[in-house]
Amino acid sequence: ETVEDFINIGDHEGDTVAANLHEGHLITTFTNKQNIADTNFLLAPKPVQRVKDLNLLLSTGSKASAYSIINKYGVDIIYFSEESKKMFKSDVLRYAEENECFERKGNIYLVKCTQ
């Protein structure tokens, strides 16, 4: 899968996507969706905290931590790319497995509810 997969995923142009820092700008470019952080986000509020939150969202096994970040940024879609899998040494988002609040489509997780 590539970032182009996002073009037809998600119901609303205004969806917020979480993806690793290096892929965030590609998401904005190809999909017209906003992202939590990318390599061009230095003017966004609290950039260091955004990176910490993003890395935690992509690496944690804690549902509570994940939902806290999802709610904080209004995340609708999580892109857990092959690059992210290598970076975070996991093939899946552990908190999203067997969880009815997420719909997985390959490397893309659609957030269906918040806790």
Rosetta blueprint (number, residue, H / E / L):
1 E L
2 T L
3 V H
4 E H
5 D H
6 F H
7 I H
8 N H
9 I L
10 G L
11 D L
12 H L
13 E L
14 G L
15 D L
16 T E
17 V E
18 A E
19 A L
20 N L
21 L L
22 H L
23 E L
24 G H
25 H H
26 L H
27 I H
28 T H
29 T H
30 F H
31 T H
32 N L
33 K L
34 Q E
35 N E
36 I L
37 A L
38 D L
39 T L
40 N L
41 F L
42 L L
43 L L
44 A L
45 P L
46 K L
47 P H
48 V H
49 Q H
50 R H
51 V H
52 K H
53 D H
54 L H
55 N H
56 L H
57 L H
58 L H
59 S H
60 T L
61 G L
62 S L
63 K H
64 A H
65 S H
66 A H
67 Y H
68 S H
69 I H
70 I H
71 N H
72 K H
73 Y H
74 G L
75 V L
76 D L
77 I E
78 I E
79 Y E
80 F L
81 S L
82 E H
83 E H
84 S H
85 K H
86 K H
87 M H
88 F H
89 K L
90 S L
91 D L
92 V L
93 L L
94 R H
95 Y H
96 A H
97 E L
98 E L
99 N L
100 E L
101 C L
102 F E
103 E E
104 R E
105 K E
106 G L
107 N L
108 I E
109 Y E
110 L E
111 V E
112 K L
113 C L
114 T L
115 Q L
